[in-house]
């Protein structure tokens, strides 16, 4: 599958002052035990897993294991506690899809 970067206009980039931003957002289908959501997410080809907000996880009925926790940190960010959850994720490009 190949996904083009999506173009967004922004007020002004703090990095280079431009008003154009390109992100590798892809259509996702998140499937839990009780519901599902179609949304767009950022593609990170080096990621070992998928990170979603707890609100989304609870909305779709993700199976959460409150006993498996760890701390996530981004660049210059405050620590965020993560909880292991299980969902199905489908990625689609219009011609084919992959689910895991």
C-alpha positions as a printed NumPy array, in Angstrom:
array([[  0.   ,   0.   ,   0.   ],
       [  1.114,   3.536,  -0.683],
       [ -0.287,   6.614,   1.026],
       [  0.4  ,  10.151,  -0.132],
       [  1.08 ,  12.869,   2.395],
       [ -2.042,  14.966,   2.997],
       [ -1.773,  18.748,   2.605],
       [ -3.02 ,  21.077,   5.341],
       [ -2.937,  24.849,   5.519],
       [ -1.913,  26.173,   8.917],
       [ -1.637,  29.741,  10.265],
       [  2.194,  29.638,  10.407],
       [  4.763,  26.927,  11.037],
       [  6.973,  27.479,  14.082],
       [  9.702,  25.587,  12.236],
       [ 10.059,  27.486,   8.961],
       [  7.287,  30.107,   8.841],
       [  5.382,  28.387,   6.024],
       [  1.612,  27.954,   5.934],
       [  1.735,  24.487,   4.357],
       [  1.947,  21.25 ,   6.304],
       [  2.11 ,  17.692,   4.959],
       [  1.336,  14.659,   7.095],
       [  1.206,  10.921,   6.33 ],
       [ -2.376,  10.528,   7.587],
       [ -4.144,   7.349,   6.569],
       [ -7.712,   6.087,   6.877],
       [ -8.108,   3.682,   9.803],
       [-10.888,   1.407,  10.931],
       [-10.638,   0.691,  14.673],
       [-12.709,  -2.275,  15.841],
       [-13.444,  -3.052,  19.482],
       [-15.726,  -5.488,  21.271],
       [-18.787,  -3.222,  21.195],
       [-18.282,  -0.61 ,  18.458],
       [-16.041,   0.638,  15.678],
       [-14.713,   3.957,  14.389],
       [-13.462,   5.203,  11.056],
       [-10.91 ,   7.987,  11.397],
       [ -7.589,   9.26 ,  10.107],
       [ -4.317,   8.634,  11.924],
       [ -0.656,   9.437,  11.51 ],
       [  1.441,   6.708,   9.979],
       [  4.654,   5.817,  11.782],
       [  6.334,   3.021,   9.856],
       [  8.783,   2.429,  12.711],
       [  6.169,   2.036,  15.446],
       [  5.829,  -1.22 ,  17.345],
       [  2.178,  -0.634,  18.194],
       [ -0.806,   1.661,  17.907],
       [ -1.493,   4.365,  20.483],
       [ -5.031,   5.69 ,  20.883],
       [ -6.649,   7.806,  23.545],
       [ -8.48 ,   6.117,  26.388],
       [-11.729,   7.795,  25.317],
       [-11.552,   6.149,  21.895],
       [-10.601,   2.815,  23.475],
       [-13.585,   2.947,  25.809],
       [-15.942,   4.109,  23.03 ],
       [-15.203,   1.086,  20.835],
       [-15.01 ,  -1.357,  23.73 ],
       [-11.293,  -2.151,  23.664],
       [-10.266,  -4.954,  25.979],
       [ -8.111,  -3.098,  28.53 ],
       [ -5.692,  -4.787,  30.929],
       [ -5.331,  -2.364,  33.85 ],
       [ -2.495,  -4.529,  35.247],
       [ -0.187,  -3.873,  32.282],
       [  0.966,  -0.246,  32.385],
       [  3.999,   1.741,  31.306],
       [  5.005,   5.353,  30.739],
       [  5.236,   6.989,  27.311],
       [  7.255,  10.12 ,  26.631],
       [  7.456,  12.237,  23.511],
       [  9.964,  14.922,  22.647],
       [  9.849,  17.511,  25.471],
       [  6.544,  16.143,  26.713],
       [  5.187,  15.208,  30.083],
       [  4.963,  11.507,  30.846],
       [  1.71 ,   9.798,  29.862],
       [  0.603,   6.52 ,  31.379],
       [ -0.316,   3.814,  28.878],
       [ -2.497,   0.776,  29.49 ],
       [ -2.402,  -2.324,  27.332],
       [ -5.517,  -2.768,  25.233],
       [ -6.587,  -5.048,  22.427],
       [ -8.463,  -3.954,  19.301],
       [ -8.446,  -4.803,  15.604],
       [ -7.002,  -2.2  ,  13.244],
       [ -7.781,  -2.096,   9.521],
       [ -5.768,   0.094,   7.141],
       [ -7.321,   0.852,   3.743],
       [ -6.026,   2.541,   0.609],
       [ -9.094,   2.257,  -1.65 ],
       [ -7.935,  -0.898,  -3.464],
       [ -6.867,  -3.187,  -0.646],
       [ -6.901,  -3.434,   3.116],
       [ -4.874,  -5.076,   5.874],
       [ -6.162,  -5.968,   9.343],
       [ -4.248,  -6.96 ,  12.461]])
